[in-house]
Amino acid sequence: MIRAAILIFSICALANLPCCTELRSEAPWLRCTSGNCIQGQGVLLAGGSTYSGAFVDGLPDGTGTLRLSTGLRYVGGFRAGQFDGQGTLTLPDGSKYVGGFQNGLFHGSGQLDLTSGNSYSGAFKRGRYDGQGTFTYRDGSQYKGLFRKGRPEGAGEYESSRGALIQGEFRQGKLDGVGKVEMPDESPINGTFKDGRLVEIRQ
């Protein structure tokens, strides 16, 4: 959805839009309302959506602000018509991401706060949680550790809001390998896990 939104402007710009002095040749629903929307600073209106900021070769490139009629808002870096660099994206439902982008996707270090109450802080790669990060659930439970392609993968620990603690190696979001489970008022369990299940108790 995010990449599709900015493509509206990319496709339109490829038509080699004239500058504001030649508005008569523009499509009725698409207008450069001020500045230079080919090479420089300008404001481009497309229906109920607007982009204001830097243009290079008719595409958003540099620092700018995009507001869509759906309520989506982005402030930050652009490159060749896509979100790129540091920016802040606010989605129509109120969810918010602050951090790095590359080719229109979350990439690098960032903070994602969802309206569900869940949040993630850490590394992203190609739009997914990937690398070291912390995912916090709305009830206060938290996973800290490594992620890969959006799931816990590698060394990490999960602490529930009720006091349970799970430490060890995770694979595709489940404890897999050597791990330790601690429950409130119970002796800790050290063992080997497979696909989230205890298969061997270790002393």
C-alpha positions as CSV (number, residue, x, y, z in Angstrom):
1,M,0.0,0.0,0.0
2,I,2.8,2.4,0.9
3,R,4.7,1.8,-2.3
4,A,1.5,2.0,-4.4
5,A,0.7,5.4,-2.9
6,I,3.9,7.1,-4.0
7,L,3.8,5.3,-7.4
8,I,0.8,7.5,-8.2
9,F,3.2,10.4,-8.3
10,S,5.9,8.5,-10.1
11,I,3.7,7.4,-13.0
12,C,2.3,10.9,-13.4
13,A,5.7,12.5,-13.4
14,L,6.8,10.2,-16.2
15,A,4.4,12.0,-18.4
16,N,6.9,15.0,-18.3
17,L,4.5,17.4,-16.7
18,P,4.9,21.1,-17.5
19,C,5.9,23.6,-14.8
20,C,3.3,25.9,-13.2
21,T,3.5,28.4,-16.0
22,E,1.9,25.8,-18.4
23,L,-1.0,24.5,-16.3
24,R,-3.3,24.5,-19.3
25,S,-1.6,21.3,-20.7
26,E,-2.0,19.3,-17.5
27,A,-4.6,16.7,-16.8
28,P,-7.5,18.2,-14.9
29,W,-7.0,16.0,-11.8
30,L,-3.2,16.6,-11.7
31,R,-1.7,20.0,-11.1
32,C,1.6,21.6,-10.1
33,T,0.1,24.4,-8.0
34,S,3.4,26.1,-7.1
35,G,7.1,26.0,-7.8
36,N,8.8,23.7,-10.2
37,C,7.5,20.0,-10.2
38,I,10.2,18.9,-12.7
39,Q,13.5,20.1,-11.2
40,G,13.4,22.0,-8.0
41,Q,10.9,22.7,-5.2
42,G,7.2,22.4,-5.9
43,V,3.7,21.4,-4.8
44,L,1.9,18.7,-6.8
45,L,-1.8,18.1,-6.4
46,A,-3.4,14.8,-7.6
47,G,-7.1,14.6,-6.7
48,G,-7.3,14.9,-3.0
49,S,-3.6,14.0,-2.4
50,T,-0.6,16.3,-2.4
51,Y,3.1,16.2,-2.5
52,S,5.2,19.2,-1.5
53,G,9.0,19.1,-1.6
54,A,12.0,18.5,-3.9
55,F,11.7,17.1,-7.4
56,V,14.5,15.7,-9.7
57,D,13.6,14.7,-13.3
58,G,9.9,15.0,-12.4
59,L,10.0,12.6,-9.4
60,P,9.9,13.3,-5.7
61,D,13.6,13.3,-4.7
62,G,15.1,14.8,-1.6
63,T,13.0,16.0,1.4
64,G,9.3,16.2,1.1
65,T,5.8,15.7,2.5
66,L,3.2,13.4,1.0
67,R,-0.5,13.5,2.1
68,L,-3.0,11.1,0.6
69,S,-6.7,11.5,0.6
70,T,-6.9,8.2,2.6
71,G,-5.2,9.9,5.6
72,L,-1.8,8.5,5.0
73,R,1.0,11.0,5.7
74,Y,4.7,10.8,5.1
75,V,7.4,13.4,6.0
76,G,11.0,12.6,5.1
77,G,13.4,11.6,2.4
78,F,12.5,10.5,-1.1
79,R,14.6,9.0,-3.9
80,A,13.4,8.5,-7.5
81,G,9.8,8.7,-6.3
82,Q,10.0,6.4,-3.3
83,F,10.4,6.8,0.4
84,D,14.1,6.6,1.0
85,G,16.3,7.7,3.9
86,Q,14.9,8.9,7.3
87,G,11.2,9.6,7.6
88,T,8.0,9.5,9.6
89,L,5.0,7.6,8.2
90,T,1.5,7.9,9.8
91,L,-1.1,5.4,8.5
92,P,-4.8,6.1,8.2
93,D,-5.5,4.0,11.3
94,G,-3.1,6.0,13.4
95,S,-0.2,3.6,13.4
96,K,3.1,5.4,13.1
97,Y,6.6,4.5,12.0
98,V,9.7,6.6,12.5
99,G,13.0,5.5,11.1
100,G,14.8,4.4,7.9
101,F,13.4,3.6,4.5
102,Q,14.9,2.1,1.4
103,N,13.1,1.7,-1.9
104,G,9.7,2.5,-0.3
105,L,10.1,-0.1,2.5
106,F,11.1,0.1,6.2
107,H,14.8,-0.5,6.3
108,G,17.5,0.1,8.9
109,S,16.7,1.2,12.5
110,G,13.2,2.2,13.3
111,Q,10.3,2.4,15.8
112,L,6.8,1.1,14.8
113,D,3.8,1.9,17.1
114,L,0.6,0.1,16.1
115,T,-2.9,1.2,17.2
116,S,-3.4,-2.3,18.5
117,G,-1.1,-1.3,21.4
118,N,1.8,-3.5,20.1
119,S,5.1,-1.9,19.2
120,Y,8.5,-2.8,17.7
121,S,11.8,-1.1,18.1
122,G,14.9,-2.2,16.3
123,A,16.3,-3.3,12.9
124,F,14.2,-3.7,9.7
125,K,15.1,-5.2,6.4
126,R,13.0,-4.8,3.3
127,G,9.9,-4.0,5.3
128,R,10.2,-6.8,7.9
129,Y,11.7,-7.1,11.4
130,D,15.2,-8.3,10.8
131,G,18.1,-8.1,13.1
132,Q,18.2,-7.1,16.8
133,G,15.0,-5.8,18.1
134,T,12.3,-5.6,20.8
135,F,8.7,-6.4,20.3
136,T,6.3,-5.3,23.0
137,Y,2.8,-6.6,23.3
138,R,-0.1,-4.4,24.5
139,D,-0.3,-6.4,27.8
140,G,3.3,-5.6,28.6
141,S,4.8,-9.0,27.5
142,Q,8.0,-8.5,25.6
143,Y,10.4,-10.4,23.3
144,K,14.0,-9.2,23.0
145,G,16.4,-10.7,20.6
146,L,17.1,-11.6,17.0
147,F,14.5,-11.5,14.2
148,R,14.6,-12.8,10.7
149,K,12.0,-12.0,8.0
150,G,9.5,-10.8,10.6
151,R,9.9,-13.6,13.2
152,P,12.0,-14.4,16.2
153,E,15.0,-16.3,14.9
154,G,18.2,-16.9,16.9
155,A,19.1,-16.0,20.4
156,G,16.4,-14.2,22.4
157,E,14.2,-14.0,25.5
158,Y,10.5,-13.7,26.0
159,E,9.1,-12.3,29.3
160,S,5.3,-12.4,29.8
161,S,3.3,-9.8,31.8
162,R,2.7,-12.6,34.3
163,G,6.3,-13.1,35.1
164,A,7.2,-16.2,32.9
165,L,10.6,-16.0,31.3
166,I,11.7,-18.0,28.2
167,Q,15.4,-17.8,27.1
168,G,17.2,-19.6,24.3
169,E,17.3,-20.2,20.6
170,F,14.2,-19.4,18.5
171,R,13.3,-20.7,15.1
172,Q,10.4,-19.3,13.1
173,G,9.0,-17.7,16.3
174,K,9.3,-20.9,18.4
175,L,11.8,-22.1,21.0
176,D,14.1,-24.5,19.1
177,G,17.4,-25.8,20.6
178,V,18.8,-25.3,24.1
179,G,16.6,-23.2,26.2
180,K,15.4,-22.3,29.7
181,V,11.9,-21.7,31.0
182,E,11.1,-20.0,34.3
183,M,7.6,-19.8,35.8
184,P,6.7,-17.8,38.9
185,D,7.0,-19.9,42.1
186,E,8.4,-22.9,40.2
187,S,11.8,-24.4,39.6
188,P,13.4,-23.4,36.2
189,I,13.5,-26.0,33.4
190,N,16.6,-26.3,31.4
191,G,16.3,-28.4,28.3
192,T,16.3,-29.0,24.6
193,F,13.3,-27.8,22.7
194,K,12.0,-28.7,19.2
195,D,9.4,-26.6,17.5
196,G,8.4,-25.1,20.8
197,R,8.1,-28.4,22.7
198,L,10.4,-29.7,25.4
199,V,12.1,-32.9,24.2
200,E,14.9,-33.4,26.7
201,I,15.5,-32.1,30.2
202,R,19.1,-31.0,30.8
203,Q,20.8,-30.9,34.2
